[in-house]
């Protein structure tokens, strides 16, 4: 056979094998749709990761792809749960209500499945943290009974967020997309997937479907009180019943180390300033960075303790200040993506500085 004959035979054989392969309809990748929550959990996981999970994104993939980054986790149906559980544990140890909230939201995000309308498998193991154990992941919106299932997940998520002192309305951030067409030959669905969109393309492209109304969430969390154990895991967050006008107690230890003494004095002064600001009802947000002219919104006393931008309210100041930073970050990222003259990376850096100032 001539050289050209061999080439033709090879091409024919390759095409024949491709044609014979089964064709599956699947929803396009969406594991980066909730990028803000994904990044938050990644940061938390880096502080303590005994199961050596390579990255939280693997928990949102189908099992075949998830295996590559599962570390010591062998039950791939539960990789998302184990990832969220460890992130929650790390956040709780740091008294980080915002971190615990993001871990809870991450647990409720929909996983990729093999085709439009296919629900993902339910994890049958139990999480260490009861807050995580109470939640399962959203299901493909085109799957059977998904609307009712996803609404129930969102309302339960709201209860768990409320129980740790977070904003229960954040449960809506776990929502997924509109149902895709199971008969669509492209299997495109209504998804998005952008690892460079810090806010999360499901939010920036306005693709998210709210599973419940704000009133339904408020009704679901009525009577749910924040656990003092969750809010004060490391002693860093205010107790639910503490008055915002009470003066902060600062302990100063005398030390021969001049640098340490100066740091202690600075911390005491900052605590006194914060207490005074809370008592006067003035803005507690001290971060002044303003890329694109966008400042972090004001945090004042009110609501359940502290109010951000006159609407979202929190039990403790740290969570409220964190929300203020994140609102600024989202606005900054939107402006960067609209040609604001700076990058989303610059917004990320500013957001880190804002959180560091809390």
C-alpha positions, 0 to 999 in steps of 0.5 A: 500500500502506498504512503497516501493509501496508509494515510487514508486508511488511518483517517478512515479508521479514526473517523469510524472509531469516533462515529462508533463512540456513544454521544452523551448529552450533558450540561456544559461545565458550570463549576466556576459559576459561583466563583466568589464562594469557590475562592472563599472555600479555597482560602479556608481549606488552605489553613488546614487540609488533612484530607489533602483535597487538591482544590474545592472545585473538584467537589463540584465536578462529576465523579470521574473528573473529581477523582483527580483532586479528591486527595484521601477522599474515596467516596466521591459522592461526598467530596463536596460535603467533606470539602465544605465540612473542613472549610466550615471547621476551619472558619469556625475555629477562627470565629469567621462567620462569613467563612462559615457562611461561604462553606454552607453555601458551597455545600448547597451549590449544584454539581456537574452531571453527565447530561441535562436533567440528571440529578447528582448522587446524594452523599450518604455519609454524615458531616462532622458539623451539624450545620453542614450535615443539614444541607445537600447540593442543589439539583439540575433544574431540569431534573424531576422535582428540582424546583421543590427540592432546590427550594427546600435546600435553600430554606434549610440553608437559610436556617443554618446561616441564621444559626451561626449569626450570618445573613439568612438571605445569603442562602439565595446565593446557592441558587442555580440556573433556569432548566435546560432543554433535555432535548437540546442537541447542543446540551448547552443548557443555561449555564456559564463557567468563568474562573476569571469572574471573581463575583461569579458569572451566575451573578454578573450575568444575572443567570441565577434563579432565586428558589425562594422569596425574601419573605419566605426566607424570613418566615423559615428562619423565624425563631432561629437564634444564633448559637453562641458556640458558632459565633464565638468559636475563637472568642473573636465575635460578639455574642448575640445578646451583647449590646453594641453600645457596651465598651469593649474590654481590652487586656494589656499585658506588660512586656519588655518587647517594645514592639509587642507593647506598641502593637498591644497599645494600638489594638487597644486604641482601635477597640476603643475607637470601634466601641465609641463609633458603635455607641455613636451610631457612626460608620464602623467601616474604616477601610478607605480604599476606593478603586474606581471611586467605589467605597466600601458601604457604611456599617452602622449599628441597628437591626440585629446588631449591625447593618450594612448599606441600610439593609443587610443586618448581622449579629456581629461587627466582623461579619457586617464589615466583611459583607461591606468589603464584599459589596465593594468588591462586587461593584469593583469587579463589575466596573472592571469588567465594564472597562473601568480602567483597572483589572478584577485582580486589582479589585481582589487585592483591594478586597484582601486589604479591606478584610485585613483591616477588620 
